[in-house]
Amino acid sequence: MLEQQTFSTNEITSLNSSLIHPLNNVNTSGIIPPIATPLKTSADLPLPKADLTVTSSEKLMNFLSVDAGGMINIKYDLRNQGNLKATRTRTKFYLSKDELIDNSDNYLGSKSSVAVSSNSFISESINLRIDRNLSGGNYYIIAKADDSNVVAESREDNNTTPIPITVNKVDLTITDTTNLPTLIISGNNLNFTYRIENQGMAVSRVTRTIFYLSKDGSIDKSDIIIGSDLVEALNPLTGRSETVSLPIIGNWYNFKPGTMFLLMRADATQTVAESDESNNVTAKQISIIDGKKYSSVNGYGLVNASAAVASAIGAPSFPKVTTLEANNWGANLINAPSAWAKGYTGFGVIVAVLDTGVDRTHSDLGQNIWINNKEIAGNGIDDDQNGFVDDVYGWNFVEKNNNTMDFHSHGTHVAGTIAALNNGIGATGIAYNAKIMPIKVIGNNGNGEEKDVALGVRYAADNGARVINLSIGGNKDEPDLRAAIEYASKKGAIVVMAAGNSGQATILNNYPSAYATEWGIAVGAVNSANVLAGWSNRAGTVKIPYVTAPGVNIYSTLPGNRYGFKSGTSMATPHVAGLVALMLSANPNLTEAQVREIIASSADNSLTITSIAS
């Protein structure tokens, strides 16, 4: 019979007492006793602890950005997630490339906080400065609650909180210069515009650009500081054009005229921290002429082939040699035979003669006439696709055809002074192995248009002429002609221009020679005694590359295999053009500015000026 299994208290007591019998005493009651559960005491319960962590419900986890050297404000909540009040603690902040704190991190600062009750928080903020020398890029600011382990916490693994941050840096560089002269005369100011850019992602403060003159293109103690420019703050990825005027005094210690480098150093005082300090310096080559040698009458004076050609190869002046007869006194006066004796005769140099044309059939010229080998003569096709059909012997811009023969005589006379053969017959050219490129820009009546001259200058530069002779002049300032001369000069051609025959006190009213203030060389005329001709325009008070050369009763070639005498600055100019050809045959790597500087620096103006009859 089934019965309800219940027990009285006495029974339980009796049962429990049976459980403590020895094991060899068998309980025969048939009842399984319950297991007794020990009662817990206060000593057995877990202790309450604090649990500190840094959190923020709004701003902390946003991606922050700061400039190197700048301050950043961090707003954060110090939260106690534990069940015990936390005592006063300190939160420390580190800058790290990863999300872990190690010895490579930068310590930024700390903030002491008051006690935080359990399950509550306090809001804090701190200003942290980022090291200006820090590299730009992505980092983490790591906030570590209770960094000194003052509080015993239930969890120690949640004390650090990484905050992503970008450190921005300035990157200043000078990217361009506008209207920077390639040649300057000491005593004048160097005027130009430069562009400074902030290529970084931080805002630059006000900085200073410093300008130096250097012999080797790198900044060192031997350089000359010639000026500075204060640059306003620049936003990221922006730039500004700055115009400066720097005096080239010429009496600085250790200053020597010649080829130098203008160094422009952005943020030269290192006011801002930059991501790249290696691109702050921009170097531009310039040539400097000693202005103390300049005369308002004859400029730098008589050119000297011996000194100029020697200087072109870095050598001292060649010994003087006189080899020619009386009719070729001009070559002797400028010491051309001294350069010939060293083997420099203009070989390989093309000289464009922009004039009335050239008689290419002259026996003293025919061998030295430039031929456009890219054209097939007479086929009516522009073979070289330069825009001119059958321009085998240059181009006639007056009549718009390829007939560059001279029916006047002026151009042939000029060409002979430059490159007539050294064959013991008639005249001998200054660069008697150079090639003459005939370009007709003056009509048979001796007149021409500035627009045709401008086109001729561009043609010469585009077809390989390294020297361009302009024995022409007028009183009209023609922008197209100015631009053409600049174009040719920037392509490496040296433009040599007649000073004019009006006897004026300056050449600044005579064109194109007035353009020598920026490009090319102006040439006045002297006689066989090295006295300036009365009708030759003077140099003027504005210092420019003005030199003199023989221009009175000059013997040279004429059309029809003839020879004759002519006078004028037109005759002086080809002496200098020939000299430039000698220099380039000695050193074809010379720049336009270097040639101009050497021509002027090697000239001699130590003479007494008197006027003579024209």
Protein Blocks (a to p, Z undefined) as FASTA:
>chain_A
ZZdddddfklmmmmmmmmmpcfklccfkopacddddddddfklpccdddddddddfklmm
pccdddehiacddddddddfbfbdcddddddddddfblbdcfkbccfbdcddddddehia
cdddddddddfkbccddddddddehklomaccfbfklmbccddddddddddddfbdehia
fbdcehiacddddddddfbfbdcddddddddddfkopacfkbccfbdcddddddehiacd
dddddddehpaghiacddddddddehklomaccfblklmpccdddddddfklpcfklono
padfklmmmmmnopacdddddfbdfklmmmmmnommmmmmnopaogoiacddddebjafk
bmklmmmgccdfkbcehklpafkonopahilnocafknopabfbdfklmmmmmmmmmmpc
cehpajadfblmbccddddfbdfkopacfklmmmmmmmmmmnopabdcddbddfbdcfkl
mmmmmmmmmnopacdddebjnhpabfklccfklmmmmgocddddddfkopacfklccfbj
adcddddddfehpacddehhiacddedjklmmmmmmmmmmmmmmmmmmbcfklmmmmmmm
mpccbbcdddddZZ
